[in-house]
Amino acid sequence: MADLGFADLLSVVQTIAIIGALVMTVYFSRRQIQAFTTDLETRVLNDIDEKFHRIGEILIEKPHLVQSIYQTPTVTGADIPFTYYVLFFCAHLHHMRERKILQDNEWAGWLQWMRNVFQYGELGRQWVEAKMESWFDPSFREFVRTELLPHVRPPGTTPPGPPPAT
């Protein structure tokens, strides 16, 4: 075995320290890039959502413009654009949860809100009768089928009292 002197030992220790610093730099840089990617996706989705929000406002103000994106045999009132508007809002919430932007507590509140909308309102019935699922991505359709539609009241029944305060 070769006998290492102090200078050689110091050189080996410095080399190991440099390699360790490089490994840590690469690790934290990679984490930062992943976080940046998530932030960028979120900004893009929010930008799209803002544009869609404006389209929804226009369609609610002027329901006859629905004909420009979906030909229906009759002129619809503001209820159909508003229903789609609420559903796209729910889809946006769902996608934010899929990307882990919404934390558990926030998601629990919004999930309950969506369940209440389907249970106490007409949204669930309209989803089924108007075949609205064709306007949404498969992930959201599955979410509605498994998480929201079971809370829809049968046709012809009166809605229960208001949801309990939590």
C-alpha positions as CSV (number, residue, x, y, z in Angstrom):
1,M,0.0,0.0,0.0
2,A,1.2,3.4,-0.7
3,D,1.7,5.7,2.2
4,L,-0.5,8.9,1.9
5,G,1.0,12.1,3.1
6,F,-1.0,15.0,4.5
7,A,-1.1,16.8,1.2
8,D,-2.4,13.7,-0.6
9,L,-5.0,13.1,2.0
10,L,-6.1,16.7,1.9
11,S,-6.4,16.5,-1.9
12,V,-8.6,13.3,-1.7
13,V,-10.9,15.0,0.9
14,Q,-11.2,18.1,-1.3
15,T,-12.1,16.0,-4.3
16,I,-14.8,14.1,-2.3
17,A,-16.2,17.4,-1.0
18,I,-16.4,18.9,-4.6
19,I,-18.1,15.8,-5.9
20,G,-20.6,15.9,-3.0
21,A,-21.3,19.6,-3.7
22,L,-21.9,18.8,-7.3
23,V,-24.3,16.0,-6.5
24,M,-26.2,18.3,-4.1
25,T,-26.3,21.1,-6.7
26,V,-27.7,18.7,-9.4
27,Y,-30.3,17.3,-6.9
28,F,-31.6,20.7,-5.8
29,S,-31.5,22.1,-9.4
30,R,-33.6,19.2,-10.5
31,R,-36.2,19.8,-7.8
32,Q,-36.3,23.5,-8.7
33,I,-36.9,22.7,-12.3
34,Q,-39.8,20.3,-11.4
35,A,-41.3,23.0,-9.2
36,F,-40.9,25.5,-12.1
37,T,-42.7,23.1,-14.5
38,T,-45.6,22.8,-12.1
39,D,-45.8,26.5,-11.7
40,L,-45.7,27.1,-15.4
41,E,-48.5,24.5,-16.0
42,T,-50.6,26.2,-13.3
43,R,-50.1,29.6,-14.9
44,V,-51.0,28.3,-18.3
45,L,-54.1,26.6,-17.0
46,N,-55.1,29.7,-15.1
47,D,-54.6,31.9,-18.2
48,I,-56.8,29.5,-20.2
49,D,-59.4,29.5,-17.4
50,E,-59.5,33.4,-17.3
51,K,-60.1,33.4,-21.1
52,F,-62.8,30.8,-20.7
53,H,-64.3,32.8,-17.8
54,R,-64.7,35.7,-20.2
55,I,-66.4,33.5,-22.8
56,G,-68.8,32.2,-20.1
57,E,-69.7,35.8,-19.1
58,I,-70.5,36.7,-22.7
59,L,-72.6,33.6,-23.2
60,I,-74.6,34.2,-20.1
61,E,-75.2,37.9,-21.1
62,K,-76.1,36.9,-24.7
63,P,-77.4,33.3,-24.7
64,H,-78.1,33.4,-28.4
65,L,-74.3,33.3,-29.1
66,V,-74.3,29.7,-27.9
67,Q,-75.4,28.9,-31.5
68,S,-71.9,29.9,-32.7
69,I,-70.3,27.0,-30.8
70,Y,-73.1,24.5,-30.6
71,Q,-76.1,24.3,-33.0
72,T,-79.2,23.6,-31.1
73,P,-82.8,23.4,-32.5
74,T,-84.0,26.1,-30.1
75,V,-82.6,29.2,-28.7
76,T,-81.5,28.6,-25.2
77,G,-81.8,30.8,-22.1
78,A,-78.9,31.8,-19.9
79,D,-79.3,28.5,-17.8
80,I,-77.5,26.3,-20.3
81,P,-74.4,28.6,-20.7
82,F,-74.4,29.0,-16.9
83,T,-74.6,25.2,-16.4
84,Y,-71.6,24.7,-18.7
85,Y,-69.8,27.6,-16.9
86,V,-70.2,25.9,-13.5
87,L,-69.2,22.6,-14.9
88,F,-66.0,24.0,-16.4
89,F,-65.3,25.6,-13.1
90,C,-65.6,22.2,-11.5
91,A,-63.3,20.7,-14.1
92,H,-60.7,23.4,-13.4
93,L,-60.9,22.5,-9.7
94,H,-60.5,18.9,-10.5
95,H,-57.4,19.5,-12.7
96,M,-55.8,21.7,-10.1
97,R,-56.3,18.8,-7.6
98,E,-54.8,16.3,-10.1
99,R,-51.7,18.6,-10.4
100,K,-51.5,18.7,-6.6
101,I,-52.0,22.5,-6.6
102,L,-55.0,22.2,-4.2
103,Q,-54.1,20.9,-0.7
104,D,-56.3,18.3,1.1
105,N,-58.2,20.8,3.1
106,E,-59.0,23.1,0.2
107,W,-60.0,20.1,-2.0
108,A,-62.3,18.7,0.7
109,G,-64.2,22.0,0.8
110,W,-64.5,22.3,-3.0
111,L,-65.4,18.6,-3.3
112,Q,-68.3,19.1,-0.9
113,W,-69.4,22.2,-2.8
114,M,-69.5,20.2,-6.0
115,R,-71.4,17.4,-4.4
116,N,-73.9,19.9,-3.0
117,V,-74.3,21.5,-6.5
118,F,-75.1,18.1,-8.0
119,Q,-77.4,17.1,-5.1
120,Y,-79.3,20.3,-4.4
121,G,-79.3,21.8,-7.9
122,E,-80.2,20.7,-11.4
123,L,-76.6,20.3,-12.6
124,G,-76.5,16.5,-12.3
125,R,-79.7,16.1,-14.1
126,Q,-78.6,18.4,-16.9
127,W,-75.3,16.6,-17.1
128,V,-77.1,13.3,-17.9
129,E,-80.0,14.6,-20.0
130,A,-78.1,17.0,-22.2
131,K,-75.1,14.7,-22.5
132,M,-72.8,17.4,-21.4
133,E,-69.9,15.0,-20.8
134,S,-68.9,15.2,-24.5
135,W,-67.5,18.7,-23.8
136,F,-65.1,17.5,-21.1
137,D,-62.0,15.4,-20.9
138,P,-62.1,11.7,-19.9
139,S,-60.5,12.3,-16.5
140,F,-63.2,14.8,-15.5
141,R,-66.0,12.6,-16.9
142,E,-64.8,9.7,-14.7
143,F,-64.6,12.0,-11.7
144,V,-68.2,13.2,-12.3
145,R,-69.4,9.6,-12.8
146,T,-67.8,8.3,-9.6
147,E,-67.8,11.2,-7.2
148,L,-70.7,13.6,-8.2
149,L,-73.4,11.7,-10.0
150,P,-74.1,9.4,-7.0
151,H,-75.3,12.5,-5.2
152,V,-77.9,13.4,-7.8
153,R,-81.5,13.1,-6.6
154,P,-83.9,11.1,-8.7
155,P,-86.1,13.1,-11.2
156,G,-89.4,14.3,-9.8
157,T,-88.3,14.4,-6.1
158,T,-88.0,17.6,-4.2
159,P,-84.6,18.6,-3.1
160,P,-83.8,18.0,0.6
161,G,-83.3,21.0,2.9
162,P,-80.2,23.1,2.6
163,P,-76.9,21.5,3.2
164,P,-75.8,21.4,6.9
165,A,-73.4,24.1,7.9
166,T,-69.9,22.8,8.5
